[in-house]
């Protein structure tokens, strides 16, 4: 996959380096050559210094042949503008944009942009770690969403295995053992259950 990343800050560099390590073709555009110089020496992609709202800069970066665009700058106004240019002018199907202010998320949604909000993500993660470390999670795969739910093993299942569980509409993804081991069900089949164990269950929610 050929990916164009707008913004060479901490987030942009992290995304670029991860995608590059996975073997994707990556181009990073930033107004600051200093930011681009901070990319890992092992980064094998292309860098370009330029203003990302300049159509010629975007063309030079290969936007007309890229498969996806990630807009990662700290400026929400710039992100939505470049995101719309990529999606509506250059017809890039996959466009994801960083949004710093959660209150503006609906603006990005109306523009048809997928968003990632570090503020919301960090806030939810920190709150969860403080008061509810086993809080349920939702994960999206394409257009499908899956809920991962964590619950303690009921007393009636102590001494039995995951094969014996009666869980209509849900499947066992893993068992978190009392000693901290995370046991994926698919790796060993039937997992023995005991007091103190936690079940990680999955169910499709759309």
Secondary structure, 3 states (H helix, E strand, C coil): CEEEEECCCHHHHHHHHHHHHCCCEEEEEECCHHHHCCCCCCCCCEEEECCCCCHHHHHHCCHHHCCEEEECCCCHHHHHHHHHHHHHHCCCCEEEEECCCHHHHHHHHHCCCEEECHHHHHHHHHHHHHHCCCCCEEEEECCEEEEEEEEECCHHHCCCEHHHCCCCCCEEEEEECCCCCEEEHHHHCCCECCCCCEEEEEEECC
